[in-house]
Amino acid sequence: MTTMNISLSETLKNFVDNQVLERGYSTSSEYVRDLIRNDQVRQAEQRLAALILEGLESGPAIPVNEAYWNSKRDALKQRHTTQ
């Protein structure tokens, strides 16, 4: 694990110290790591939502059934044999 130093105002440091005590973290580093992990999850959720919206706006839906998957398999097999 590597170290990162940050500067905080007294107000922010007090807030972090209170969060550590109130929320059961053992250190301020643990609290900050948890904030970062939560931000990573939030960003991933936002990206997923954007991709879902992009898909919804991409045009009319097509049926995805056995025939669809069979055509995909056939196209893949054909592409593989021509390479």
C-alpha positions, 0 to 999 in steps of 0.5 A, spaced: 500 500 500 502 506 498 501 513 502 498 519 500 498 526 504 492 531 503 491 537 507 485 539 510 482 545 513 481 544 521 473 544 519 474 538 514 479 535 519 474 535 525 468 532 520 473 526 518 475 525 525 467 525 528 465 520 522 471 516 524 468 516 531 461 515 529 461 510 524 466 505 527 472 506 522 478 505 526 482 510 522 481 516 518 485 513 512 479 507 513 474 512 512 477 516 506 478 509 503 471 507 504 469 514 501 473 513 494 470 506 494 463 509 494 465 514 489 468 508 484 461 505 485 457 511 484 461 512 477 460 505 475 453 506 476 452 512 472 456 509 467 451 503 466 445 508 467 448 512 461 449 505 457 442 503 458 440 510 456 444 510 450 441 503 448 434 505 449 435 511 445 439 507 439 433 505 435 427 500 435 428 493 439 429 487 436 427 480 438 433 476 441 430 469 441 434 463 439 434 464 431 437 471 433 443 467 437 443 462 432 445 467 426 450 470 431 453 463 432 453 462 424 456 469 423 462 468 428 463 461 425 463 463 418 468 469 420 472 464 424 473 460 418 475 465 413 481 468 417 
